[in-house]
């Protein structure tokens, strides 16, 4: 593709993103100020269509971008940026963010959606790679126990142990036996990951050993949990799609937590910042694009943040927002000192296109 046709393609993509209407030669000339005739532009549009970058919805209409056209456009984008008001909004959010990590991630999804008007997704840290910092068995009363694990990423996992139907265990849970079982669990689990089976020697006390076994069984049953997903701005996605069928498909996907978590993790593992249409590998998202970036704790990728919108999304803005928020979130989870961890340039600028590598 020569420079002039690349300019024509860029004009078509940018105009279609803004107007959602097919773009003709007259609009291209007005946008690009190219010193060529309308006939030359029409020839360029025809050549771009033949090359698979544009398509014509119907005869005598202008052109609209194809997936290949969007991909060429996205790969050629320079660093995106947020405006000054948005930069201040992000700074203020992380400067005042408080509460548990679950609340922070939920609020972060809403922040990202507010910045872009797309549906935002935040995947909580991957528990299978985190080590356990502390473990405690808590008696809730009424024959219910709670195993509380604090992971190295800061995530708090809670697993219920129901001993209501076992009279001996229910009685043992009320008193010092629960405390003894809690101490044994802590010794066995701390320093390990959820995927590493602990070795727990028997104590000789039947009630204590039974409580420990019940807690470990509950943890094993709960280990297949796909990880928490926080979605913000679902209502805003309704404004982005004219076709009701497309909207229904998108909303159905957002309701499937495991499906979305798997998608975002797959894109991060593949080193992709943007997946367009069929690149997502999901038929219901054929008319959508996903922009994603990982976030880190202690230099290790633990989760991801992303945006879901139509293929005609504002990619420059979406990429800048996702990368800025992911960096700020990494700093916030890492040491709580966001202002020290990132300079002004990191907030305003963000890499775009395909990431060359993703830290593991």
C-alpha positions, 0 to 999 in steps of 0.5 A: 500500500503506497502512502496516498492509499494509506492516507485514504484508508485512514480518512475512511476509517476515522470518518466512519468511526465518527459518523457510522456512515459510508464514506465517499470520495468527496468526503475523503478529499475534504478530510485529506486535502490531497492534491488529486482529482476525485477520479483518482480517489475513487480509483484508490477506494476501488483498489482498497476494496479489491485489497480487502481493506474496504467494502461497499455496503450497496451500489453507489454507496461509499465505503466502510472499513473491513476487519483488515482495514481496521487492523491496518489502521490500528497497527499504524496508530501512534501513541494515544493520549487522554486529555487533561481532564481525563488525566486528572480524573484518573489521578484523582481516582487512584489517589483516593482509592480505598477499601478491599481489592474487590472494591478497587477492581469494581470501581476501576471498571466503572472508571474505564467505562466512564472514560470511553463510553464502552463496556469495561472489564477487569479480571481479578488476579489469577489465583492459581499463580498466587502464593498464600500469605495467610490462612484462617478457619473462622466459625460462623456459627450454625454449623458453618465455617469459613476458610479465609485465604489472603493471596500474594496479590492481595486478593482475599478468597472466602470458601464456606465449609458446611458441617451442619449435617455432621453433628460431631464436626458442628460441635467440634467447630464451636470451641478450641478445636476450630482454633487448632484446625486453623493453626494447622491449615495456616502451617500447611497452606502459607507459602504454597499456591492453590494448585499445590496440594498441602501435606498435613500430618494427623494430630491424633485428635479425631475432631481436629483432623476431621475439621482440617480435612473438611476445610481442605475438601472445600478448598479443593472443590472451590479451586475450579473457580474461573476468577472474578470478573468486574464489568462496568458500563454495561448499559452504555454498550446499548448505545453503540449498536444499532442492530438489536441482534448484535446487542443481544449477542454482546450482552449474552457474552458479558453475562458469561463470566468464564467466557470473558475471563478466558477471552481476555487472558487468551489475548494477553497471553497472545500479546495482543492489545486489540482484537477485531471481529473474528480475531476474538475467536468468538462468533457473537463478537463478530461486530465487536473489538476488544482492547486489553492490557495486563496489569502487574503486581511485583513485576508479574502479570496477574490480571487484565483490564479491557474494553468491549465496543463496536469495531468502529470504536475510537481505538486511539482513545480506547488504547490510551485509556486501557494502558493508562488505567492498567499502569495506574492499577499496577502501581496502586496494587504494587506499593500504593504510591501511584504518583511515585511509580508513574511519571506524567508522561506515563499517564498521558501516553500509551503504546498502541497496536500489537504488544511485542511481548507480555510479561509472564 
